[in-house]
Amino acid sequence: MLGRRPSGRAAEPHSTRLGSGEVTELDDDARDDAEPSPPARVAAGSARKGRPTMADVARAAGISTALVSIVIRGVPGASDETRRRVLQIADELGYVPDQRAQKLRRSSSRVLGVVFELQQPFHGDLVEHIYAAAARHGYEAVISAVAPSREESTAVNALLRERCEAAILLGSRLPDEELERLARRLPALLVARRSGLPGVGSVRGDDVMGIQLAVDHLIGLGHRRIAHIDGAGAPGSSDRRLGFLQGMADHGLADYADVLAGGLTEEAGAEGVRYLLDRQAPPPTAVIAFNDRTATGVLDVLAQRGRAVPGEISVVGYDDSRLAKMPHVQLTTVSQDAAGMADAAVTAALDLIKGGTPQETVLTPRLVVRATTGPAPR
């Protein structure tokens, strides 16, 4: 899924013909390497001095420069095996795409690319505010969705074809090596995930503090047996797990802390709370879910089992997404301030475009108390 607000018609791409009628766009590196001036030509088998070029990669891989261009740009037209081999050879040769040519292609687009998960309500909230924040700076946003049928790498590659000046990745799960490769092509910013990479900036909430706010709230209501259904390996899950355990320990309740492997979906929340209700040990009097979506799965099972919320079990979510605010849900949750996070993300992306050093921005969360938490049952 690729969405874009209307804009002027883009210039026609440069093309070349490959094999039996196949046409593909070449970037500036590929055009320079495919049609060098006579002095720039290198005899077969000789070593090229200076910065490695796309032609060097093509010779080492035994394929055309046009096919190398397809791989480097991440567009369709090459097999997975060819992509792996070309990228490995490029790394071995030290090939880096010509940033000057890329900047010329991007310089007048005034477009920010945004990758988000289609099924995550909080991402939808962020995208809405990113549109507004970008517009205030004279930019527009192009979105590309990650879905069960569409991998994140596919969503990123779709954005690269849109001449974006920077990429904003919401809750990205790309491995570090892919993020580093992306950052060599254009400024890249992570949202709701730590970076830890020198070339990639990030904007995120303080997830440790956020969960501790939820723990403090519940203990203040008299709860002792509290469970946390975590996000498994999702971005932010380790920090929220740590915040829960630290928060319980700070109140002298480490022995009552209960952490279950969960996930980001309603199904993960439902499965977790079923386990808590059906096991031999007494069930918790409160559950903190990884996000609002997981919390709604908890609420659904409790309703099916006839368990009163918050009379018997209190439930806390995370994100303060549109789900939490629905009249029939009214979920107590930890707010990440979607508008503030979107503003910070756009500001950070524009700073990267101007050549700024990637930074990590950490925002302070706040607790929003609604109808799903109350005093612990006696």
Sequence and secondary structure as in RCSB ss.txt:
>XXXX:A:sequence
MLGRRPSGRAAEPHSTRLGSGEVTELDDDARDDAEPSPPARVAAGSARKGRPTMADVARAAGISTALVSIVIRGV
PGASDETRRRVLQIADELGYVPDQRAQKLRRSSSRVLGVVFELQQPFHGDLVEHIYAAAARHGYEAVISAVAPSR
EESTAVNALLRERCEAAILLGSRLPDEELERLARRLPALLVARRSGLPGVGSVRGDDVMGIQLAVDHLIGLGHRR
IAHIDGAGAPGSSDRRLGFLQGMADHGLADYADVLAGGLTEEAGAEGVRYLLDRQAPPPTAVIAFNDRTATGVLD
VLAQRGRAVPGEISVVGYDDSRLAKMPHVQLTTVSQDAAGMADAAVTAALDLIKGGTPQETVLTPRLVVRATTGP
APR
>XXXX:A:secstr
 EEE          EEEETTTEEEE  HHHHHHHS  GGG   TT    SS  HHHHHHHHTS HHHHHHHHHT 
SSS HHHHHHHHHHHHHHT    HHHHHHHHTTT EEEEEEETT HHHHHHHHHHHHHHHHTT EEEEEEEBTTB
 HHHHHHHHHTTT SEEEEET    HHHHHHHHTTS EEEESS    TT EEEEE HHHHHHHHHHHHHHTT   
EEEE  TTSTTHHHHHHHHHHHHHHTT GGGEEEE   SSHHHHHHHHHHHHHSSS   SEEEESSHHHHHHHHH
HHHHTT  TTTT EEEEEE  TTTTSTTT  EEEE  HHHHHHHHHHHHHHHHTT    EEEE  EEE  TT   
   
